[in-house]
């Protein structure tokens, strides 16, 4: 369950409990704000971790690109030295690192997209916290004028801040859609793994072509 989903459920449970006890609106708002601030802090930590993961994926992609270039250079050196077998193996390893780099790049793009969405949701949550804080004083003043025996009047002030709950429900739907997409991507990756196995059947031809091109480059027949 996502942090935003947990927040939405927690708010509903706590607010419903306070209303059932005929608590005053000030206490309801205070509790909602405490829950929101705690969830916001936890969500920021999760976003930071996701950003760190994206940075790590980028480093891994760059590392594999560097290794691929190094192996291509070694292949050329081996071929110049008359060792075709070593050149072929170096080219094979270069291709492997290119494939890894491409995979890390694709995963980083997905991770970055997820981070961007989480940042947007965090900004929305922060705005709702500010909105509820600004309404606290107003709600407290309205409470003093309400009739002591009218429970509905006591909680009517909270309805003015009810947009926060609607925002959480909207965010819950968005996060659920992201999770559905991630599951779908997982199924697609399974299919892609099979396709990659078929593609690997022709990898030796790619290496042969690369070796022939390298021979032509250095003037060997």
Secondary structure, 3 states (H helix, E strand, C coil): CCHHHHHHHHHHHHHHHHHHCCCCHHHHHHHHHHHHHHHHHHHHHHHHHHHHHHHHHHHHHHHHHHHHHHHHHHHHHHHHCCCHHHHHHHHHHHHHHHHHHHHHHHHHHHHHHHHHHHHHHHHHHHHHHHHHHHHHHHHHHHHHHCCCCCHHHHHHHHHCCCHHHHHHHHHHHHHHHHHHHHHHHHHHHHHHHHHHHHHHCCHHHHHHHHHHHHHHHHCCC
